[in-house]
Amino acid sequence: MKLFLKSDTRIAEDLCAGAYINDRLPQRATFRDTSRLKIGKQQLKNRLQHMNMLRFDWIGTFSKDYIRQRLKSAFFKF
């Protein structure tokens, strides 16, 4: 998330290019698998299918605690 939001590296540019942001949910991005071959599935932008499971707003200026707590509730079901 930090790489997507605050970095200006080449990896961050690839992530932003592979992200889809819907107009109805502007603070959430989804990532689609755009690979056609098996070798394309190894790219970083095609490995982010687990980000589609997040059901909270994560694009914006939120505190680190907010994101940490939401990630724990999304991935760890107790």
Contacts in CASP RR format, 6 or more apart in sequence:
PFRMAT RR
TARGET T0000
AUTHOR 0000-0000-0000
METHOD contacts of the structure
MODEL  1
MKLFLKSDTRIAEDLCAGAYINDRLPQRATFRDTSRLKIGKQQLKNRLQH
MNMLRFDWIGTFSKDYIRQRLKSAFFKF
1 58 0 8 1.000
1 67 0 8 1.000
3 9 0 8 1.000
3 11 0 8 1.000
3 12 0 8 1.000
3 15 0 8 1.000
4 12 0 8 1.000
4 15 0 8 1.000
4 16 0 8 1.000
4 19 0 8 1.000
4 29 0 8 1.000
4 59 0 8 1.000
5 59 0 8 1.000
5 60 0 8 1.000
11 44 0 8 1.000
14 43 0 8 1.000
14 44 0 8 1.000
14 45 0 8 1.000
15 44 0 8 1.000
15 45 0 8 1.000
15 48 0 8 1.000
17 45 0 8 1.000
18 31 0 8 1.000
18 32 0 8 1.000
18 34 0 8 1.000
18 45 0 8 1.000
19 29 0 8 1.000
19 30 0 8 1.000
19 31 0 8 1.000
20 29 0 8 1.000
20 30 0 8 1.000
20 31 0 8 1.000
20 32 0 8 1.000
21 28 0 8 1.000
21 29 0 8 1.000
21 30 0 8 1.000
21 59 0 8 1.000
22 28 0 8 1.000
22 30 0 8 1.000
25 57 0 8 1.000
26 59 0 8 1.000
27 57 0 8 1.000
27 58 0 8 1.000
27 59 0 8 1.000
27 60 0 8 1.000
28 54 0 8 1.000
28 56 0 8 1.000
28 57 0 8 1.000
28 58 0 8 1.000
28 59 0 8 1.000
29 51 0 8 1.000
29 58 0 8 1.000
29 59 0 8 1.000
30 51 0 8 1.000
30 52 0 8 1.000
31 45 0 8 1.000
31 46 0 8 1.000
31 48 0 8 1.000
31 49 0 8 1.000
31 51 0 8 1.000
31 52 0 8 1.000
33 41 0 8 1.000
33 46 0 8 1.000
33 49 0 8 1.000
34 45 0 8 1.000
34 46 0 8 1.000
35 41 0 8 1.000
35 43 0 8 1.000
35 46 0 8 1.000
40 46 0 8 1.000
41 47 0 8 1.000
53 74 0 8 1.000
53 75 0 8 1.000
54 70 0 8 1.000
54 71 0 8 1.000
54 74 0 8 1.000
55 74 0 8 1.000
56 70 0 8 1.000
56 74 0 8 1.000
58 67 0 8 1.000
58 70 0 8 1.000
END
